[in-house]
Amino acid sequence: MIKRIRVTAIMMAMGLSTMITATTAEAGGLQLASDGQARAVIVLPDDANAAERTAATELSEHLRRMTGADFLVYSEADAADVDGARILVGPSAAARALFKADELDALTGDAFRIRTADNAIALVGGRPRGSLYAVYSFLENDLGVRWLNWFDDVYLPRYRDINILSIDRHELPAFAVRDILVRTNRTTAWDDLRNFLVRNKCQGPELMFMDNIEAYGGVSHRYVIDPVRPNSLLVHTLHQFVSPRDYFDEHPEYFSYDASRKRRVRDRHLCFSNPDLVALLNKKVLAAIKKNGGRGIVSISAMDVSNLICECPKCKAVTKAEGTGGAPLLKYIAEELSPVVAKRYPEAIISTLAYRQSAKAPAKLRFPKNVLIVWAPIGADFAHPFSHPNNAELLKEFKGWAAVAPTMWIWYYPEPYRQPLAMGNLSRYAKDFQLFREYGVKGLFIESDSPGLKDRRRLSSLNQWVMTKLMWDPDQDVDLLIEDFVGHFYGPAAPMMLEYIMDLEAATASAGFMGWNANLDSFRFMDAARLKHWQELFDRAMKATAHSPQFAAHTANTRMSVDHATLRTWTLQGLDTVMPVSRDVIAQRYIDTYEQANRDRRIDPKRKGWADKAYAQTMTQLRSFSGLKPFKPLPPPLADVAPERVHQLSPDGVFIKLKDRSTLDLVKDPDAAGGIAVRFKYAAGKTLRIGHYEGESPKGAVISHEKTIRPDEVADTQYHLYHISRSRLSDAGYVYARGWQIQFHDTKYLFDPNNPDRMYDIYASIKITPPDADAVSDNAPYQVWIDRIVLVEVDADTP
């Protein structure tokens, strides 16, 4: 049953609150403001550090914006003759007098205490950041401020009077490192990103990696980053130290042996059985640490490729003995590198990524305290927590690492890539974070939705805000966090949006396995009935926000994900008989909303070119939605096939692997069966391959079927059906063309796991046009157009 959202949250979100619900009371409390005038001053220690000065500034500015009054900031010495209440920020003598000595001694790391006494409120934490977090906690939990998302959406209640009742609170985070990756695909202005993270009490290496934030307390863990190398990374660093470009030609023995090719290869990892390689890498690592002042974290981690480890006899023996593909690298770190670093630079830490081939913990190796293991479970089921049966093997991996690594962080993946479709897995985060805390994990590093335009279609603002709260305290009630955010973010649309989000949570929990590259088939819970209901909810939500531009924009942006799901499954689910409006109406609404969101974006000027390119690519797909028409009748030999046996896939959901799409695009075409086609160039004389990748056999062999076409042998410029194969579908299969660079993954949507042996005749509808008549080269490219993929169910005995 959907919980009813609290009326107070909705009132606050609509700007109807005039007093502090939880902490304002009758006369007799600590008076900070009355009749719109400041009745207190902010006092800093005489030796205040940079973060404490920032804390005082932030507190003063937020109070000013809430009350209209100026709250002056004094040093402790200058405040001696000032009358009125005191807001004591940081460990001044006056603040320390409100606590016992052992209470303040316990404030290590980011912990803090808030206490009222003697006409004062003390906001005191461990140095350097604890007092800053105390201020943010006071503003959020006691005064009702909310910092809602990357885009500087801040909720500030308005007060004429602030009277604080007794407060005595001690907070400390569940994890020392609490960070959300913001570098990948980053387009938003850095100041907005920093403000969101810091104000929601995040801190970790990504913040420091992007910029200097000493004014916000810096970070507790600083990575050794080489500013000279533009591709310097937190992970996947082996080739940064020993690159194939610099070393392979003269020292191929430093690199992995490929048993299948019977030679050393440059595109794999390093050979850690080679003593010269070990000596060279040690030297480079020590030099990097020295350059960083003898401290910090240096990452020695494998490249981002699967199963490309060295297969020389010595490395294979180590791999076999430890039972994990990353064993040669792990053995090098544990037994060769860490003792050298510990002796020379005892404050330095070596980090490595437990990921893909090294995801499984070694059987015998144990790691010293100066080694940090960052476990990155990319193979997880993203729809369910690690306690779910779908993640049983990964849970074993995690427990294995917890047993051998004294210091461990998690590189956490909250949602799949690729699809701009919302999912509800917030309860998953809470359960996973509780598990991590139970096993002594020290840090969370979350590779979440980028804050760019694309992910405003999903629930990224909600997800990121809830994650910041759960990283601090994973025992918080997730439903109440959702209610809190929804009330402040959607205002009068909150009841409808809460119902949508809670339904999405329940639906996602019923989903099957959802991997990191989940395709449309992973979102089958978005069936016709549910999409129709969600569209009705959004109709009501948009009507409710008709006179509230900010809330209307938030609601419209969130609706884009539902519109995307509706348009992508329109043909697959026969939604023309379900939806009350046409596909073109929904498509145009989607386009209009996305264009407006693009106008509203806050872009880092350095990333504007990238952002504009990404926007243009997305708009190509969105415009194709408006160009879709009912499919033209099928030509022979399929014209007379029973309609219920025929499934047609439009190219609107095509996945294009090319980074440079200048020779390949999704275009409108009046000749196309549904009005659009994938178009790409193909060299004359070259054989075009188009096929169906079925998956892998139980023994791991690839099963695929191909049709080859010579473009220069096609007699006309009409669309023709080409039979690719008769084969089974699978949850891993797809139709591909132009090598493997064009992929039609919607075949997975038709796969029925209850009938995995069902056979299909698979066709591609293709048009080929010759080079321009004035082309000067015999190798001028043809243009190939694919306007639909057709699958026809066949009986097992059909010839």
C-alpha positions, 0 to 999 in steps of 0.5 A: 500500500502506498504511504500517504505523504506527510502534509507538512512536507507538501506545505513546506515544498509549496512555500506555505511554512512560516515556522520551524515545525520541529524546533520552533516553540513557545517563548523560552527557547534559544532565540535566534531571530524575532520579527525578522531581526537577528537575535544571535551572533555567530562565533568562531574560535580564534584559531578557526581553520578554513572549513570552520570559516566556511561553515560560519559563512554558510550558516550566516548566508543561509540564515540571512536568506531564510529570515532577511536578517544579517547574522554577524560573524565574530572571532571569539575574542571580538565577541566578548562584548557583544550581547545576545545569543551565541551560535558557536561554530567550531571548538572555541573555549565557549563551545568546549565549556558546554561539553565534557572533555571525553565528549570532544575527544571522541570527535574524530574524523567527520563526527560532530556534536550539537548542544544548546545551553547557556543561551548558546548553541554549539556546532562542534566537530572533529577537524578539519570538517566536523564543524562544517558538517555540524552546521549543515546538519543544523540547517537541514535537520533543525531548520528544514533546509534541503539541498536537492540536486546537482543543479543548485535546487535549494529549498529554504523555508522562510521564518520571521521567528526562530526559537530553538528548543533543547538540542543534544545530538551526536552524529558520526558517519557510517563510512569514512569516505562517502563520495559520488563520482562526478567526473565521468560525462560531467557537464554541470558547472563545478561549483554546483556539483561541489555545493551539492556534495559538500552540503550533503556531507560527502567527502572523498577522493573524487572531490579532490581529484576534480579541484582543491576544496581545502575551504570545505575541509579537503578530503581524508584520502588524497590520490596521487594524481600526475597533473602532467598526464591528461589521462591520469586516473584513479583506477586502470593505471598500469599503462600509465606507469608502463605504457605499451607506447613507450616500452613494448617495442624494446621490452615486449617481455614486460607485457602479457603473453597471449597463449592463443597467439603464442607471443607477447601482446601490447593490448593486455596487462603486464607480466609480473613474473618479470623481475625487470618489470617489477623493478621498473614499476617499483621505481615509478611508483616510489617516484610518484609518491615522492612527488606527492610529498611521501603520502597519499594513495597511489593506484596500481590497478588493471586496465578496463578489459576482461580476462586479458591477463598474462598466460606465461607459465609463471603467471599461470601458476600464480593464477592457479594457486590463488584461484583468481585471474588478478593473482599475479598483480595482487601478489606483486602488490602484497609481497613486492610493492607494499613492503618497499613503500611501507619502508620508504613512505610509511604514510602512503597507501597502495590502492588496487581495483578488485574488478572483472578478472580480479573481482574474486579474492585470492585464496592464500594472499593476505594484504598489509594495512598499507594496501587499499582494496577497492571492490567494484562489483560490475557483474551485480544484479542492479535491481536487487541487493547483494542478499538476493539470490541473483547476487549470491556469487558476488556476495561470496566474492565480497565476503572473501575480500572482507576476510583478507583486506584490512582496508576496503572500499566499494566502487558501487554501481547504483543503476545500469548504463545505456537506457534513460529509463527510471528504476526503483532500487533505493531500498537496495542501496540501504540493504547493501550499505548496511551489509558493507558497514557490517563487514567493516568497509571504510568507504563508498565510491559511487559511480552514479548518474552523471549530472548532465542533461541525459540523466535528468530523464531518470530519477537521478536527483532523487537517487543521489540525494537519498544515497548521500543520506544513506552513506551517512546513516544506512539505517534511515527509513528509505520510505521517509527519505523518499517522502521528504525529497518528493515533497520538497522537489515536486511541490503540489505534484508530490502525491502523484509523484510519490505514488509513481516512485513507490510503484516503480520501487515495487515493480523493480523488485519484481524484475529479473536480473538487470546487468550493468548494460541492461537493455529494454528487455530488462524493463519488462515491468513497464508493461502497457497497463503500468505505463498507461497508469503512470501517464495518467499520474503525470497528467494529474501531476502536470495539472497540479503544477500548472502555476508553479514553474519550478515544480512543473519543470521537475515533474516534466523532466521526470516524465521524460523517462516514462515517455521514453519507455512508452515510445520505445515499446509502442509497437512491441506492446501495441500501445496504440490501443492503450494510450489516450493520445497518439504517439506523435503527441507523446513524442512532441512533448518529449522533444519539447521537454528535452529542448527546454531542459537543455536551455536550462542546463548549467554547463561547465564552459570547458565541457560545452562542446562535449555537452552540445554533441551529446545533446545533438545525438540524443535529439536525433533519436527523439526526432525519430520517435516523431517520425515513426509511422505505422509499418507498411505491409510486408512484401512477399514472402511474408505478406500472407503470414498470420499477423500474430506470428510476425514481430517487427522492430523499428530502428529507433532503439538501435545501439550504435557503438561508434564514437564518431557517428559522422558516417552513421546516423538515424534518419527519416526516410519516406521510403522506409517501412516506418518512416525512419532508418539507420543509414551508414556508408559502406565501401564499394567492393566490400562485403556487407555482413549482417547477422544474428548473435544468438549468444554462447553455447554451454561451452562458451562458443559464440553462436551467430548467423550471418548474411553477406551482401555485396552492395555493388551487386544490388540492382535497384534502390528499393528496400528488400527483405534479406533472410539472416537466419533461422535461430533461437532468441536469447536474453543476450542476443541481437541483430548486428550490422557493419561489423558489430557496430550497429546492434538491434537489441530489441530481439531480447524483448521478444525472448521468452525464457519459458519457451527458450527453444522457440525458433524464428526466421529473422529478416532485415529490410535493407536498401542500398544506394550507390555513390553519387554520380559525380564521385571521382573514386572507384572506392566511393562509398555506398549508403546502406539503409536498414528500416526494420528487423522482422522476426517470424515465429516458426514451428520446429518442423517448418521447412 
